[in-house]
Structure formats: structure tokens, C-alpha cells
């Protein structure tokens, strides 16, 4: 009885182990001239700018100037 239970558990462990080794084929079908990735949204569509591209550009330029060491020491 115990020997059969151990044998059954060993068989289940082997079956799970073999099933875990399987790999699905990873075939990509390309469509010529079509971008198939995730559609990207512009960075200025984020919450604080709400699609205002000029305000976003101004914020980026201000942030860059704050990181400019030559600008900070003069």
C-alpha cells in the first residue's frame, strides 16, 4: 500500500517534471510595412500636461538647465 503510494507520487512528479520542460513554438508572423508593437502615446499626454506639447517642452528645458553644472555655478 505504502509502496504503491510512493510509486504513484513518483510517477506524478515525473509527469509534472516532463510537462514543465515543454516549450511552445515562438513563431512571429511579420506583416510588411506594419508596426506590430504596442501603440505609443506622446510623453506630453501625461497628467500634468494634458496634451500641451509646448508646456511639456518648456518643462524639459527647465529641468535640463537645472542639471547644467555651468549654469548652476555662475
PDB file of N, CA, C, O and CB in Angstrom:
ATOM      1  N   UNK A   1       0.831  -1.193   0.000  1.00  0.00           N
ATOM      2  CA  UNK A   1       0.000   0.000   0.000  1.00  0.00           C
ATOM      3  C   UNK A   1       0.869   1.247   0.000  1.00  0.00           C
ATOM      4  O   UNK A   1       0.697   2.126  -0.845  1.00  0.00           O
ATOM      5  CB  UNK A   1      -0.942   0.003   1.209  1.00  0.00           C
ATOM      6  N   UNK A   2       1.805   1.331   0.945  1.00  0.00           N
ATOM      7  CA  UNK A   2       2.690   2.493   1.016  1.00  0.00           C
ATOM      8  C   UNK A   2       3.607   2.520  -0.200  1.00  0.00           C
ATOM      9  O   UNK A   2       3.915   3.583  -0.739  1.00  0.00           O
ATOM     10  CB  UNK A   2       3.520   2.473   2.321  1.00  0.00           C
ATOM     11  N   UNK A   3       4.038   1.335  -0.622  1.00  0.00           N
ATOM     12  CA  UNK A   3       4.907   1.244  -1.791  1.00  0.00           C
ATOM     13  C   UNK A   3       4.184   1.748  -3.038  1.00  0.00           C
ATOM     14  O   UNK A   3       4.788   2.407  -3.883  1.00  0.00           O
ATOM     15  CB  UNK A   3       5.384  -0.204  -1.998  1.00  0.00           C
ATOM     16  N   UNK A   4       2.893   1.439  -3.154  1.00  0.00           N
ATOM     17  CA  UNK A   4       2.107   1.906  -4.308  1.00  0.00           C
ATOM     18  C   UNK A   4       1.918   3.420  -4.259  1.00  0.00           C
ATOM     19  O   UNK A   4       1.952   4.081  -5.297  1.00  0.00           O
ATOM     20  CB  UNK A   4       0.732   1.202  -4.347  1.00  0.00           C
ATOM     21  N   UNK A   5       1.719   3.972  -3.065  1.00  0.00           N
ATOM     22  CA  UNK A   5       1.537   5.413  -2.928  1.00  0.00           C
ATOM     23  C   UNK A   5       2.823   6.150  -3.298  1.00  0.00           C
ATOM     24  O   UNK A   5       2.785   7.185  -3.963  1.00  0.00           O
ATOM     25  CB  UNK A   5       1.107   5.771  -1.492  1.00  0.00           C
ATOM     26  N   UNK A   6       3.954   5.613  -2.865  1.00  0.00           N
ATOM     27  CA  UNK A   6       5.244   6.225  -3.202  1.00  0.00           C
ATOM     28  C   UNK A   6       5.485   6.139  -4.702  1.00  0.00           C
ATOM     29  O   UNK A   6       5.971   7.092  -5.312  1.00  0.00           O
ATOM     30  CB  UNK A   6       6.398   5.538  -2.433  1.00  0.00           C
ATOM     31  N   UNK A   7       5.148   5.007  -5.295  1.00  0.00           N
ATOM     32  CA  UNK A   7       5.311   4.829  -6.737  1.00  0.00           C
ATOM     33  C   UNK A   7       4.397   5.783  -7.508  1.00  0.00           C
ATOM     34  O   UNK A   7       4.803   6.348  -8.524  1.00  0.00           O
ATOM     35  CB  UNK A   7       5.015   3.370  -7.134  1.00  0.00           C
ATOM     36  N   UNK A   8       3.172   5.960  -7.029  1.00  0.00           N
ATOM     37  CA  UNK A   8       2.240   6.881  -7.687  1.00  0.00           C
ATOM     38  C   UNK A   8       2.735   8.320  -7.577  1.00  0.00           C
ATOM     39  O   UNK A   8       2.661   9.077  -8.545  1.00  0.00           O
ATOM     40  CB  UNK A   8       0.833   6.755  -7.073  1.00  0.00           C
ATOM     41  N   UNK A   9       3.239   8.702  -6.404  1.00  0.00           N
ATOM     42  CA  UNK A   9       3.747  10.063  -6.226  1.00  0.00           C
ATOM     43  C   UNK A   9       4.981  10.297  -7.090  1.00  0.00           C
ATOM     44  O   UNK A   9       5.157  11.392  -7.624  1.00  0.00           O
ATOM     45  CB  UNK A   9       4.078  10.324  -4.748  1.00  0.00           C
ATOM     46  N   UNK A  10       5.825   9.303  -7.233  1.00  0.00           N
ATOM     47  CA  UNK A  10       7.000   9.413  -8.092  1.00  0.00           C
ATOM     48  C   UNK A  10       6.573   9.572  -9.547  1.00  0.00           C
ATOM     49  O   UNK A  10       7.155  10.369 -10.283  1.00  0.00           O
ATOM     50  CB  UNK A  10       7.912   8.180  -7.929  1.00  0.00           C
ATOM     51  N   UNK A  11       5.570   8.823  -9.959  1.00  0.00           N
ATOM     52  CA  UNK A  11       5.078   8.918 -11.337  1.00  0.00           C
ATOM     53  C   UNK A  11       4.475  10.302 -11.597  1.00  0.00           C
ATOM     54  O   UNK A  11       4.661  10.865 -12.676  1.00  0.00           O
ATOM     55  CB  UNK A  11       4.026   7.815 -11.616  1.00  0.00           C
ATOM     56  N   UNK A  12       3.764  10.845 -10.625  1.00  0.00           N
ATOM     57  CA  UNK A  12       3.183  12.183 -10.773  1.00  0.00           C
ATOM     58  C   UNK A  12       4.299  13.228 -10.851  1.00  0.00           C
ATOM     59  O   UNK A  12       4.226  14.160 -11.652  1.00  0.00           O
ATOM     60  CB  UNK A  12       2.220  12.501  -9.590  1.00  0.00           C
ATOM     61  N   UNK A  13       5.324  13.069 -10.021  1.00  0.00           N
ATOM     62  CA  UNK A  13       6.439  14.011 -10.030  1.00  0.00           C
ATOM     63  C   UNK A  13       7.162  13.983 -11.371  1.00  0.00           C
ATOM     64  O   UNK A  13       7.543  15.030 -11.894  1.00  0.00           O
ATOM     65  CB  UNK A  13       7.418  13.695  -8.894  1.00  0.00           C
ATOM     66  N   UNK A  14       7.351  12.795 -11.928  1.00  0.00           N
ATOM     67  CA  UNK A  14       7.999  12.680 -13.241  1.00  0.00           C
ATOM     68  C   UNK A  14       7.123  13.302 -14.322  1.00  0.00           C
ATOM     69  O   UNK A  14       7.632  13.992 -15.206  1.00  0.00           O
ATOM     70  CB  UNK A  14       8.292  11.200 -13.579  1.00  0.00           C
ATOM     71  N   UNK A  15       5.820  13.069 -14.266  1.00  0.00           N
ATOM     72  CA  UNK A  15       4.912  13.632 -15.266  1.00  0.00           C
ATOM     73  C   UNK A  15       4.909  15.157 -15.206  1.00  0.00           C
ATOM     74  O   UNK A  15       4.917  15.816 -16.246  1.00  0.00           O
ATOM     75  CB  UNK A  15       3.490  13.095 -15.060  1.00  0.00           C
ATOM     76  N   UNK A  16       4.899  15.723 -14.001  1.00  0.00           N
ATOM     77  CA  UNK A  16       4.935  17.184 -13.857  1.00  0.00           C
ATOM     78  C   UNK A  16       6.270  17.726 -14.350  1.00  0.00           C
ATOM     79  O   UNK A  16       6.315  18.761 -15.014  1.00  0.00           O
ATOM     80  CB  UNK A  16       4.700  17.598 -12.384  1.00  0.00           C
ATOM     81  N   UNK A  17       7.339  17.042 -14.032  1.00  0.00           N
ATOM     82  CA  UNK A  17       8.662  17.476 -14.468  1.00  0.00           C
ATOM     83  C   UNK A  17       8.811  17.477 -15.978  1.00  0.00           C
ATOM     84  O   UNK A  17       9.386  18.401 -16.552  1.00  0.00           O
ATOM     85  CB  UNK A  17       9.715  16.596 -13.862  1.00  0.00           C
ATOM     86  N   UNK A  18       8.293  16.445 -16.616  1.00  0.00           N
ATOM     87  CA  UNK A  18       8.366  16.365 -18.079  1.00  0.00           C
ATOM     88  C   UNK A  18       7.466  17.415 -18.714  1.00  0.00           C
ATOM     89  O   UNK A  18       7.826  17.995 -19.739  1.00  0.00           O
ATOM     90  CB  UNK A  18       7.970  14.958 -18.569  1.00  0.00           C
ATOM     91  N   UNK A  19       6.317  17.667 -18.132  1.00  0.00           N
ATOM     92  CA  UNK A  19       5.402  18.671 -18.682  1.00  0.00           C
ATOM     93  C   UNK A  19       5.987  20.069 -18.553  1.00  0.00           C
ATOM     94  O   UNK A  19       5.738  20.927 -19.400  1.00  0.00           O
ATOM     95  CB  UNK A  19       4.043  18.604 -17.977  1.00  0.00           C
ATOM     96  N   UNK A  20       6.764  20.306 -17.499  1.00  0.00           N
ATOM     97  CA  UNK A  20       7.358  21.624 -17.295  1.00  0.00           C
ATOM     98  C   UNK A  20       8.475  21.896 -18.295  1.00  0.00           C
ATOM     99  O   UNK A  20       8.841  23.053 -18.498  1.00  0.00           O
ATOM    100  CB  UNK A  20       7.892  21.747 -15.875  1.00  0.00           C
ATOM    101  N   UNK A  21       9.009  20.887 -18.908  1.00  0.00           N
ATOM    102  CA  UNK A  21      10.099  21.071 -19.862  1.00  0.00           C
ATOM    103  C   UNK A  21       9.607  21.461 -21.251  1.00  0.00           C
ATOM    104  O   UNK A  21      10.407  21.826 -22.113  1.00  0.00           O
ATOM    105  CB  UNK A  21      10.916  19.808 -19.954  1.00  0.00           C
ATOM    106  N   UNK A  22       8.327  21.390 -21.468  1.00  0.00           N
ATOM    107  CA  UNK A  22       7.794  21.710 -22.784  1.00  0.00           C
ATOM    108  C   UNK A  22       7.908  23.180 -23.111  1.00  0.00           C
ATOM    109  O   UNK A  22       7.874  24.019 -22.211  1.00  0.00           O
ATOM    110  CB  UNK A  22       6.363  21.285 -22.876  1.00  0.00           C
ATOM    111  N   UNK A  23       8.044  23.509 -24.388  1.00  0.00           N
ATOM    112  CA  UNK A  23       8.135  24.896 -24.810  1.00  0.00           C
ATOM    113  C   UNK A  23       7.275  25.066 -26.055  1.00  0.00           C
ATOM    114  O   UNK A  23       7.342  24.276 -26.997  1.00  0.00           O
ATOM    115  CB  UNK A  23       9.614  25.315 -25.081  1.00  0.00           C
ATOM    116  N   UNK A  24       6.477  26.108 -26.031  1.00  0.00           N
ATOM    117  CA  UNK A  24       5.647  26.390 -27.190  1.00  0.00           C
ATOM    118  C   UNK A  24       6.496  27.014 -28.287  1.00  0.00           C
ATOM    119  O   UNK A  24       7.457  27.722 -27.986  1.00  0.00           O
ATOM    120  CB  UNK A  24       4.474  27.318 -26.813  1.00  0.00           C
ATOM    121  N   UNK A  25       6.171  26.773 -29.536  1.00  0.00           N
ATOM    122  CA  UNK A  25       6.936  27.419 -30.607  1.00  0.00           C
ATOM    123  C   UNK A  25       6.676  28.926 -30.610  1.00  0.00           C
ATOM    124  O   UNK A  25       5.546  29.372 -30.415  1.00  0.00           O
ATOM    125  CB  UNK A  25       6.571  26.807 -31.984  1.00  0.00           C
ATOM    126  N   UNK A  26       7.721  29.688 -30.828  1.00  0.00           N
ATOM    127  CA  UNK A  26       7.621  31.136 -30.814  1.00  0.00           C
ATOM    128  C   UNK A  26       7.838  31.656 -32.241  1.00  0.00           C
ATOM    129  O   UNK A  26       8.916  32.142 -32.584  1.00  0.00           O
ATOM    130  CB  UNK A  26       8.654  31.759 -29.819  1.00  0.00           C
ATOM    131  N   UNK A  27       6.816  31.544 -33.037  1.00  0.00           N
ATOM    132  CA  UNK A  27       6.900  31.947 -34.432  1.00  0.00           C
ATOM    133  C   UNK A  27       6.205  33.289 -34.584  1.00  0.00           C
ATOM    134  O   UNK A  27       5.071  33.472 -34.139  1.00  0.00           O
ATOM    135  CB  UNK A  27       6.270  30.878 -35.370  1.00  0.00           C
ATOM    136  N   UNK A  28       6.894  34.215 -35.213  1.00  0.00           N
ATOM    137  CA  UNK A  28       6.336  35.548 -35.426  1.00  0.00           C
ATOM    138  C   UNK A  28       5.925  35.675 -36.881  1.00  0.00           C
ATOM    139  O   UNK A  28       6.687  35.328 -37.784  1.00  0.00           O
ATOM    140  CB  UNK A  28       7.356  36.659 -35.039  1.00  0.00           C
ATOM    141  N   UNK A  29       4.737  36.164 -37.100  1.00  0.00           N
ATOM    142  CA  UNK A  29       4.271  36.421 -38.453  1.00  0.00           C
ATOM    143  C   UNK A  29       4.394  37.911 -38.717  1.00  0.00           C
ATOM    144  O   UNK A  29       3.650  38.708 -38.146  1.00  0.00           O
ATOM    145  CB  UNK A  29       2.805  35.930 -38.656  1.00  0.00           C
ATOM    146  N   UNK A  30       5.328  38.290 -39.578  1.00  0.00           N
ATOM    147  CA  UNK A  30       5.553  39.688 -39.885  1.00  0.00           C
ATOM    148  C   UNK A  30       4.624  40.140 -41.001  1.00  0.00           C
ATOM    149  O   UNK A  30       4.380  39.410 -41.961  1.00  0.00           O
ATOM    150  CB  UNK A  30       7.012  39.925 -40.272  1.00  0.00           C
ATOM    151  N   UNK A  31       4.117  41.338 -40.859  1.00  0.00           N
ATOM    152  CA  UNK A  31       3.331  41.957 -41.913  1.00  0.00           C
ATOM    153  C   UNK A  31       4.165  43.108 -42.450  1.00  0.00           C
ATOM    154  O   UNK A  31       4.473  44.054 -41.724  1.00  0.00           O
ATOM    155  CB  UNK A  31       1.921  42.444 -41.394  1.00  0.00           C
ATOM    156  N   UNK A  32       4.524  43.026 -43.708  1.00  0.00           N
ATOM    157  CA  UNK A  32       5.423  44.006 -44.310  1.00  0.00           C
ATOM    158  C   UNK A  32       4.844  45.414 -44.229  1.00  0.00           C
ATOM    159  O   UNK A  32       3.712  45.655 -44.649  1.00  0.00           O
ATOM    160  CB  UNK A  32       5.706  43.641 -45.764  1.00  0.00           C
ATOM    161  N   UNK A  33       5.626  46.334 -43.688  1.00  0.00           N
ATOM    162  CA  UNK A  33       5.224  47.730 -43.633  1.00  0.00           C
ATOM    163  C   UNK A  33       4.290  48.078 -42.487  1.00  0.00           C
ATOM    164  O   UNK A  33       3.811  49.210 -42.419  1.00  0.00           O
ATOM    165  CB  UNK A  33       4.579  48.095 -44.900  1.00  0.00           C
ATOM    166  N   UNK A  34       4.020  47.157 -41.596  1.00  0.00           N
ATOM    167  CA  UNK A  34       3.106  47.409 -40.481  1.00  0.00           C
ATOM    168  C   UNK A  34       3.873  47.309 -39.166  1.00  0.00           C
ATOM    169  O   UNK A  34       4.631  46.362 -38.956  1.00  0.00           O
ATOM    170  CB  UNK A  34       1.914  46.407 -40.499  1.00  0.00           C
ATOM    171  N   UNK A  35       3.679  48.280 -38.286  1.00  0.00           N
ATOM    172  CA  UNK A  35       4.252  48.217 -36.949  1.00  0.00           C
ATOM    173  C   UNK A  35       3.320  47.380 -36.089  1.00  0.00           C
ATOM    174  O   UNK A  35       2.132  47.683 -35.977  1.00  0.00           O
ATOM    175  CB  UNK A  35       4.461  49.646 -36.341  1.00  0.00           C
ATOM    176  N   UNK A  36       3.852  46.334 -35.485  1.00  0.00           N
ATOM    177  CA  UNK A  36       3.006  45.415 -34.735  1.00  0.00           C
ATOM    178  C   UNK A  36       3.199  45.537 -33.227  1.00  0.00           C
ATOM    179  O   UNK A  36       2.675  44.723 -32.467  1.00  0.00           O
ATOM    180  CB  UNK A  36       3.282  44.000 -35.167  1.00  0.00           C
ATOM    181  N   UNK A  37       3.937  46.537 -32.797  1.00  0.00           N
ATOM    182  CA  UNK A  37       4.180  46.695 -31.371  1.00  0.00           C
ATOM    183  C   UNK A  37       3.062  47.449 -30.679  1.00  0.00           C
ATOM    184  O   UNK A  37       2.011  47.727 -31.257  1.00  0.00           O
ATOM    185  CB  UNK A  37       5.485  47.404 -31.145  1.00  0.00           C
ATOM    186  N   UNK A  38       3.323  47.769 -29.427  1.00  0.00           N
ATOM    187  CA  UNK A  38       2.358  48.500 -28.619  1.00  0.00           C
ATOM    188  C   UNK A  38       2.255  49.926 -29.136  1.00  0.00           C
ATOM    189  O   UNK A  38       3.283  50.551 -29.394  1.00  0.00           O
ATOM    190  CB  UNK A  38       2.758  48.483 -27.122  1.00  0.00           C
ATOM    191  N   UNK A  39       1.061  50.455 -29.294  1.00  0.00           N
ATOM    192  CA  UNK A  39       0.951  51.842 -29.739  1.00  0.00           C
ATOM    193  C   UNK A  39       1.444  52.791 -28.641  1.00  0.00           C
ATOM    194  O   UNK A  39       0.995  52.721 -27.497  1.00  0.00           O
ATOM    195  CB  UNK A  39      -0.512  52.174 -30.126  1.00  0.00           C
ATOM    196  N   UNK A  40       2.358  53.664 -29.002  1.00  0.00           N
ATOM    197  CA  UNK A  40       2.943  54.576 -28.025  1.00  0.00           C
ATOM    198  C   UNK A  40       2.170  55.884 -28.007  1.00  0.00           C
ATOM    199  O   UNK A  40       1.704  56.367 -29.039  1.00  0.00           O
ATOM    200  CB  UNK A  40       4.428  54.833 -28.336  1.00  0.00           C
ATOM    201  N   UNK A  41       2.046  56.444 -26.817  1.00  0.00           N
ATOM    202  CA  UNK A  41       1.430  57.760 -26.678  1.00  0.00           C
ATOM    203  C   UNK A  41       2.539  58.775 -26.482  1.00  0.00           C
ATOM    204  O   UNK A  41       3.575  58.446 -25.904  1.00  0.00           O
ATOM    205  CB  UNK A  41       0.413  57.798 -25.489  1.00  0.00           C
ATOM    206  N   UNK A  42       2.354  59.985 -26.943  1.00  0.00           N
ATOM    207  CA  UNK A  42       3.388  61.003 -26.759  1.00  0.00           C
ATOM    208  C   UNK A  42       3.608  61.285 -25.277  1.00  0.00           C
ATOM    209  O   UNK A  42       2.680  61.150 -24.481  1.00  0.00           O
ATOM    210  CB  UNK A  42       3.006  62.297 -27.495  1.00  0.00           C
ATOM    211  N   UNK A  43       4.828  61.676 -24.895  1.00  0.00           N
ATOM    212  CA  UNK A  43       5.103  61.903 -23.479  1.00  0.00           C
ATOM    213  C   UNK A  43       4.338  63.082 -22.897  1.00  0.00           C
ATOM    214  O   UNK A  43       4.130  63.140 -21.685  1.00  0.00           O
ATOM    215  CB  UNK A  43       6.570  62.119 -23.281  1.00  0.00           C
ATOM    216  N   UNK A  44       3.920  64.012 -23.723  1.00  0.00           N
ATOM    217  CA  UNK A  44       3.206  65.190 -23.216  1.00  0.00           C
ATOM    218  C   UNK A  44       1.716  64.918 -23.007  1.00  0.00           C
ATOM    219  O   UNK A  44       0.972  65.824 -22.630  1.00  0.00           O
ATOM    220  CB  UNK A  44       3.382  66.359 -24.178  1.00  0.00           C
ATOM    221  N   UNK A  45       1.275  63.692 -23.244  1.00  0.00           N
ATOM    222  CA  UNK A  45      -0.116  63.327 -22.947  1.00  0.00           C
ATOM    223  C   UNK A  45      -0.294  62.906 -21.494  1.00  0.00           C
ATOM    224  O   UNK A  45      -1.388  62.511 -21.092  1.00  0.00           O
ATOM    225  CB  UNK A  45      -0.574  62.199 -23.866  1.00  0.00           C
ATOM    226  N   UNK A  46       0.779  62.990 -20.701  1.00  0.00           N
ATOM    227  CA  UNK A  46       0.708  62.601 -19.289  1.00  0.00           C
ATOM    228  C   UNK A  46      -0.147  63.597 -18.508  1.00  0.00           C
ATOM    229  O   UNK A  46      -0.527  64.648 -19.025  1.00  0.00           O
ATOM    230  CB  UNK A  46       2.128  62.512 -18.674  1.00  0.00           C
ATOM    231  N   UNK A  47      -0.437  63.254 -17.275  1.00  0.00           N
ATOM    232  CA  UNK A  47      -1.377  64.010 -16.452  1.00  0.00           C
ATOM    233  C   UNK A  47      -1.048  65.503 -16.282  1.00  0.00           C
ATOM    234  O   UNK A  47      -1.951  66.319 -16.463  1.00  0.00           O
ATOM    235  CB  UNK A  47      -1.447  63.383 -15.113  1.00  0.00           C
ATOM    236  N   UNK A  48       0.178  65.907 -15.948  1.00  0.00           N
ATOM    237  CA  UNK A  48       0.344  67.340 -15.676  1.00  0.00           C
ATOM    238  C   UNK A  48       0.273  68.217 -16.920  1.00  0.00           C
ATOM    239  O   UNK A  48       0.061  69.423 -16.797  1.00  0.00           O
ATOM    240  CB  UNK A  48       1.656  67.571 -14.993  1.00  0.00           C
ATOM    241  N   UNK A  49       0.443  67.653 -18.113  1.00  0.00           N
ATOM    242  CA  UNK A  49       0.480  68.473 -19.324  1.00  0.00           C
ATOM    243  C   UNK A  49      -0.785  68.364 -20.160  1.00  0.00           C
ATOM    244  O   UNK A  49      -1.102  69.295 -20.901  1.00  0.00           O
ATOM    245  CB  UNK A  49       1.663  68.088 -20.162  1.00  0.00           C
ATOM    246  N   UNK A  50      -1.494  67.297 -20.072  1.00  0.00           N
ATOM    247  CA  UNK A  50      -2.781  67.094 -20.759  1.00  0.00           C
ATOM    248  C   UNK A  50      -2.710  67.406 -22.249  1.00  0.00           C
ATOM    249  O   UNK A  50      -3.614  68.041 -22.793  1.00  0.00           O
ATOM    250  CB  UNK A  50      -3.852  67.956 -20.119  1.00  0.00           C
ATOM    251  N   UNK A  51      -1.649  66.967 -22.909  1.00  0.00           N
ATOM    252  CA  UNK A  51      -1.532  67.141 -24.345  1.00  0.00           C
ATOM    253  C   UNK A  51      -0.924  68.467 -24.778  1.00  0.00           C
ATOM    254  O   UNK A  51      -0.835  68.728 -25.977  1.00  0.00           O
ATOM    255  CB  UNK A  51      -2.859  67.002 -24.956  1.00  0.00           C
ATOM    256  N   UNK A  52      -0.506  69.309 -23.844  1.00  0.00           N
ATOM    257  CA  UNK A  52       0.092  70.602 -24.175  1.00  0.00           C
ATOM    258  C   UNK A  52       1.581  70.398 -24.439  1.00  0.00           C
ATOM    259  O   UNK A  52       2.381  70.317 -23.507  1.00  0.00           O
ATOM    260  CB  UNK A  52      -0.136  71.642 -23.026  1.00  0.00           C
ATOM    261  N   UNK A  53       1.948  70.314 -25.726  1.00  0.00           N
ATOM    262  CA  UNK A  53       3.314  69.995 -26.102  1.00  0.00           C
ATOM    263  C   UNK A  53       4.277  71.130 -25.751  1.00  0.00           C
ATOM    264  O   UNK A  53       5.397  70.859 -25.316  1.00  0.00           O
ATOM    265  CB  UNK A  53       3.386  69.690 -27.589  1.00  0.00           C
ATOM    266  N   UNK A  54       3.881  72.376 -25.925  1.00  0.00           N
ATOM    267  CA  UNK A  54       4.789  73.490 -25.631  1.00  0.00           C
ATOM    268  C   UNK A  54       5.100  73.575 -24.139  1.00  0.00           C
ATOM    269  O   UNK A  54       6.234  73.864 -23.759  1.00  0.00           O
ATOM    270  CB  UNK A  54       4.183  74.812 -26.115  1.00  0.00           C
ATOM    271  N   UNK A  55       4.118  73.329 -23.306  1.00  0.00           N
ATOM    272  CA  UNK A  55       4.347  73.342 -21.856  1.00  0.00           C
ATOM    273  C   UNK A  55       5.287  72.206 -21.452  1.00  0.00           C
ATOM    274  O   UNK A  55       6.145  72.378 -20.586  1.00  0.00           O
ATOM    275  CB  UNK A  55       3.007  73.224 -21.092  1.00  0.00           C
ATOM    276  N   UNK A  56       5.120  71.062 -22.080  1.00  0.00           N
ATOM    277  CA  UNK A  56       5.992  69.918 -21.812  1.00  0.00           C
ATOM    278  C   UNK A  56       7.428  70.237 -22.230  1.00  0.00           C
ATOM    279  O   UNK A  56       8.366  69.958 -21.482  1.00  0.00           O
ATOM    280  CB  UNK A  56       5.483  68.660 -22.553  1.00  0.00           C
ATOM    281  N   UNK A  57       7.607  70.823 -23.427  1.00  0.00           N
ATOM    282  CA  UNK A  57       8.944  71.184 -23.891  1.00  0.00           C
ATOM    283  C   UNK A  57       9.598  72.201 -22.950  1.00  0.00           C
ATOM    284  O   UNK A  57      10.791  72.104 -22.666  1.00  0.00           O
ATOM    285  CB  UNK A  57       8.877  71.750 -25.319  1.00  0.00           C
ATOM    286  N   UNK A  58       8.823  73.170 -22.468  1.00  0.00           N
ATOM    287  CA  UNK A  58       9.347  74.161 -21.544  1.00  0.00           C
ATOM    288  C   UNK A  58       9.790  73.491 -20.232  1.00  0.00           C
ATOM    289  O   UNK A  58      10.826  73.851 -19.673  1.00  0.00           O
ATOM    290  CB  UNK A  58       8.286  75.247 -21.268  1.00  0.00           C
ATOM    291  N   UNK A  59       9.020  72.532 -19.748  1.00  0.00           N
ATOM    292  CA  UNK A  59       9.377  71.827 -18.515  1.00  0.00           C
ATOM    293  C   UNK A  59      10.651  71.009 -18.704  1.00  0.00           C
ATOM    294  O   UNK A  59      11.480  70.944 -17.797  1.00  0.00           O
ATOM    295  CB  UNK A  59       8.226  70.914 -18.065  1.00  0.00           C
ATOM    296  N   UNK A  60      10.819  70.388 -19.866  1.00  0.00           N
ATOM    297  CA  UNK A  60      12.027  69.605 -20.137  1.00  0.00           C
ATOM    298  C   UNK A  60      13.241  70.521 -20.207  1.00  0.00           C
ATOM    299  O   UNK A  60      14.289  70.199 -19.647  1.00  0.00           O
ATOM    300  CB  UNK A  60      11.881  68.809 -21.452  1.00  0.00           C
ATOM    301  N   UNK A  61      13.114  71.657 -20.886  1.00  0.00           N
ATOM    302  CA  UNK A  61      14.235  72.598 -20.980  1.00  0.00           C
ATOM    303  C   UNK A  61      14.608  73.150 -19.609  1.00  0.00           C
ATOM    304  O   UNK A  61      15.790  73.297 -19.300  1.00  0.00           O
ATOM    305  CB  UNK A  61      13.888  73.750 -21.931  1.00  0.00           C
ATOM    306  N   UNK A  62      13.617  73.454 -18.796  1.00  0.00           N
ATOM    307  CA  UNK A  62      13.883  73.957 -17.438  1.00  0.00           C
ATOM    308  C   UNK A  62      14.587  72.901 -16.603  1.00  0.00           C
ATOM    309  O   UNK A  62      15.530  73.210 -15.873  1.00  0.00           O
ATOM    310  CB  UNK A  62      12.572  74.386 -16.747  1.00  0.00           C
ATOM    311  N   UNK A  63      14.146  71.681 -16.704  1.00  0.00           N
ATOM    312  CA  UNK A  63      14.784  70.601 -15.953  1.00  0.00           C
ATOM    313  C   UNK A  63      16.218  70.394 -16.424  1.00  0.00           C
ATOM    314  O   UNK A  63      17.107  70.177 -15.601  1.00  0.00           O
ATOM    315  CB  UNK A  63      13.984  69.297 -16.098  1.00  0.00           C
ATOM    316  N   UNK A  64      16.458  70.456 -17.724  1.00  0.00           N
ATOM    317  CA  UNK A  64      17.812  70.295 -18.249  1.00  0.00           C
ATOM    318  C   UNK A  64      18.720  71.424 -17.771  1.00  0.00           C
ATOM    319  O   UNK A  64      19.876  71.175 -17.430  1.00  0.00           O
ATOM    320  CB  UNK A  64      17.789  70.248 -19.781  1.00  0.00           C
ATOM    321  N   UNK A  65      18.225  72.654 -17.740  1.00  0.00           N
ATOM    322  CA  UNK A  65      19.044  73.771 -17.280  1.00  0.00           C
ATOM    323  C   UNK A  65      19.341  73.666 -15.789  1.00  0.00           C
ATOM    324  O   UNK A  65      20.388  74.127 -15.334  1.00  0.00           O
ATOM    325  CB  UNK A  65      18.348  75.096 -17.581  1.00  0.00           C
ATOM    326  N   UNK A  66      18.433  73.064 -15.023  1.00  0.00           N
ATOM    327  CA  UNK A  66      18.678  72.874 -13.596  1.00  0.00           C
ATOM    328  C   UNK A  66      19.774  71.840 -13.353  1.00  0.00           C
ATOM    329  O   UNK A  66      20.412  71.844 -12.301  1.00  0.00           O
ATOM    330  CB  UNK A  66      17.391  72.449 -12.890  1.00  0.00           C
ATOM    331  N   UNK A  67      19.989  70.962 -14.318  1.00  0.00           N
ATOM    332  CA  UNK A  67      21.018  69.936 -14.187  1.00  0.00           C
ATOM    333  C   UNK A  67      22.337  70.362 -14.807  1.00  0.00           C
ATOM    334  O   UNK A  67      23.316  69.621 -14.726  1.00  0.00           O
ATOM    335  CB  UNK A  67      20.550  68.651 -14.820  1.00  0.00           C
ATOM    336  N   UNK A  68      22.389  71.535 -15.424  1.00  0.00           N
ATOM    337  CA  UNK A  68      23.582  72.030 -16.086  1.00  0.00           C
ATOM    338  C   UNK A  68      24.524  72.631 -15.039  1.00  0.00           C
ATOM    339  O   UNK A  68      24.189  73.648 -14.431  1.00  0.00           O
ATOM    340  CB  UNK A  68      23.216  73.078 -17.175  1.00  0.00           C
ATOM    341  N   UNK A  69      25.677  72.033 -14.820  1.00  0.00           N
ATOM    342  CA  UNK A  69      26.610  72.477 -13.796  1.00  0.00           C
ATOM    343  C   UNK A  69      27.161  73.878 -14.105  1.00  0.00           C
ATOM    344  O   UNK A  69      27.359  74.674 -13.187  1.00  0.00           O
ATOM    345  CB  UNK A  69      27.760  71.475 -13.666  1.00  0.00           C
ATOM    346  N   UNK A  70      27.406  74.183 -15.367  1.00  0.00           N
ATOM    347  CA  UNK A  70      27.922  75.507 -15.725  1.00  0.00           C
ATOM    348  C   UNK A  70      26.912  76.590 -15.387  1.00  0.00           C
ATOM    349  O   UNK A  70      27.284  77.677 -14.946  1.00  0.00           O
ATOM    350  CB  UNK A  70      28.275  75.564 -17.217  1.00  0.00           C
ATOM    351  N   UNK A  71      25.668  76.302 -15.587  1.00  0.00           N
ATOM    352  CA  UNK A  71      24.604  77.261 -15.284  1.00  0.00           C
ATOM    353  C   UNK A  71      24.449  77.443 -13.774  1.00  0.00           C
ATOM    354  O   UNK A  71      24.179  78.548 -13.303  1.00  0.00           O
ATOM    355  CB  UNK A  71      23.272  76.798 -15.902  1.00  0.00           C
ATOM    356  N   UNK A  72      24.620  76.355 -13.016  1.00  0.00           N
ATOM    357  CA  UNK A  72      24.400  76.406 -11.570  1.00  0.00           C
ATOM    358  C   UNK A  72      25.499  77.165 -10.841  1.00  0.00           C
ATOM    359  O   UNK A  72      25.218  77.804  -9.827  1.00  0.00           O
ATOM    360  CB  UNK A  72      24.298  75.005 -11.013  1.00  0.00           C
ATOM    361  N   UNK A  73      26.767  77.118 -11.328  1.00  0.00           N
ATOM    362  CA  UNK A  73      27.859  77.761 -10.592  1.00  0.00           C
ATOM    363  C   UNK A  73      28.035  79.234 -10.953  1.00  0.00           C
ATOM    364  O   UNK A  73      28.761  79.945 -10.257  1.00  0.00           O
ATOM    365  CB  UNK A  73      29.151  77.025 -10.850  1.00  0.00           C
ATOM    366  N   UNK A  74      27.411  79.700 -11.989  1.00  0.00           N
ATOM    367  CA  UNK A  74      27.588  81.110 -12.357  1.00  0.00           C
ATOM    368  C   UNK A  74      26.518  81.986 -11.785  1.00  0.00           C
ATOM    369  O   UNK A  74      26.529  83.197 -12.005  1.00  0.00           O
ATOM    370  CB  UNK A  74      27.608  81.266 -13.844  1.00  0.00           C
TER     371      UNK A  74
END
